[in-house]
Amino acid sequence: MTYSPSNDGFDEATLIVRSDDAANRTVDVPVLANGDQACIVVSDEEGIDFGQRFIGETHPKTVTITNCSQREDLLVNGIDLLDHPDILGFERYTLTDQVELPATILPQESESFVLNYTPIAYTPENNSACDDPEGCELPDGAFLEILSNDEVKSPLEIEIRGIGTDNHCPTAVARARVQGGSTPWRS
């Protein structure tokens, strides 16, 4: 028998054994998998990308931790921000509405907290990578580290990226006419 899970959740099946035993021609054997271990899933686990955000404003993003186990409690022992080895800007990120640690998340339940990004204007005075006296749009990076009792995914490190901008997007204005009409329509 082989097992190839399609997700992190609990799986169950029945193995049916048939034989020529007159007393028990068929025996059903329950098969359980992935159910007796803690299991963590985090929103945006592949990476949190704030994209371009306005300089000087705080931009929140809710991060949700889910216990994907069917039976075992998920114990979250730590949620921290770490320096990114390749990108500066760790200080631009903060955690609020923090989960009280250590936290116990029951099977199939979730807890959330808020990750904030507050970009600043970079100049040659505050960042050596910026050589434009009018300012530079440089990426900010960090890692979110979550420690838990999930034996496979602890510590779980999620890359965080964002970039500050002072470029406010324009508001589109359009005009149109209904064919055969003379009054323009405006949005």
N, C-alpha and C positions, 0 to 999 in steps of 0.2 A: 504494500500500500504506500502510495506517495501522497504528499500534501503540498499544494501550491496556493497559498492564500492570495486573495485578490484585494484585500484591505487589511487594516490593523485590527478589525473587530473580531468578535467571538464567532466561531464556526462550529457546527455540529452536524453529524450525519449518523447513519446506521449502516454497519457492515453486516450483510446477511450471509451466513455460512450455511450451505445446503450439503447434506451428506446422505449416505445410505443407512445411517443409524436409525433403526426402527423406533426407538424411544424419542429421539429428537432429530427429525429430518431437517428442521430449520432452526438455527440459533441466531438471534439478533444481538449484535454487539454494539453498544453506543460508542461513538467516536467523538471526542471533544478536542478542540484546538483553540489556542490563543485566548482562552477564557480565564485562566488562573493567574495572569500576570498583569501588573499595572501597565497601562497603555496611554501615552500622551499624544494629542494632536493639538497643534497651535495654529490659529489663523495666520495666513501669510507666512507659513513655515519655510517656503522656498525663498523668502526674502521680503523685507518691508521696504517699499520704494515710495517715498513721499513725492517724488517728482519735483517739479519747480514749485516753490512756495514763496509768498511775499516776504521780503526782508522785514524784520522787526515785529512780525506777528507770530503768535503761537498757533501751531497747527496740530490738533489732537488726532490720534488714531486709536481706536479701541482694539485691543489684542485679547483674544479669547483662548483660554486653555480648556480643552475638553478631555475628560477621562473616557477613552474609547474601549475600556475593558467592560465586560458584561458582569464581572463578579468582584474584582479586586479594587480597593480604594487606591486612588492616586495621591501620593504624598509629595507636595511641592515644597522643597526646602529652601530654595533661593531663586530670586529674579533680580538680575543685575545687568547693568550696562558696562561693556568693556570697550577699550580703545580698539579702533580698526587698525590693523598693521600697515595698511597702504593708503588710507585716507584720513586726513585731519578732520576736526570738527566734532569730536566726541562730546564736547561741552554743550553742543546745541540740542542735545536730547535729554529729556527728563521723564521720569515715571511718576504718575499721579493715580489717585484712586487705586492704590496698590492693594493687592491681595494680602491679607494678614498672614504672615508666615510664622511657623510652618502651617501650610493649608492642607486640609484633607478634602479631596474632591471625590464624591461618591461615583460609582459606576454610571456611565452615560450622562453625567452632569457636567456643568461648565462653570468657570469663574472668569471674570474679565478685569482688566486694568487698562489705563490709558497711557500711551506713549506720546509724548509731545515733542515737536520739532520747532525750534525758534531760530531761523537763519539770521545771520548778520551780514552787513556789507563788508566785503574784504577789500583791503587796500594794501599797498606796499608796507605801510606801517604796522599792520596787524597780521600779515601773512606773507612770508617770503616768496610764495609761489605766485603772488600777484605782482605784476610789474606795471600795471596801468594805474596812474594816479586818480583816475576817475572811478576806479573800482573794477572788481572781477567777479564773475559768477563761478564759484568753485564748489565742487561737491563736498558734502559733509558725510562722514561715515562713522559707524559704531557697530557693535555686536550686542544683541540681546541674548543673555545666557540664562537658561532655566534649568535648575537642578531638581530632579525628581527621583522616584523609585522605579521609573521605567528603565529596566536593565539594558535596553537596546539604545534608547535615545537620551541618555543623560551622561554628561551635560549636553543639552540641546542648544546650539549656537545659531542664531538667525542674524544674517547681515541686514543692516539698516543703511539706507542711502537717502539723500535729499540734496537739493541745490537751491540756494536763495536767489531770488530775482526781484528787481524793482520794475520789471516790465509788466504793466497791467494790460491785460488783453482788451482789445477794443470791443465795443458793443455793435453788432451788425444792425444796419438799417436797410430795409429793402422796400422797393416800390414795384407795383404791378398793376396792370389793367386787365379787367375781364374783357375778353374778346367781344368787340361790338359795343363796349361801354366807354364812357368818357370820364368817369370819376376814378382817379387813381386810388389804389388801396395801399396803405402804408402800415408797416409793422414796427 
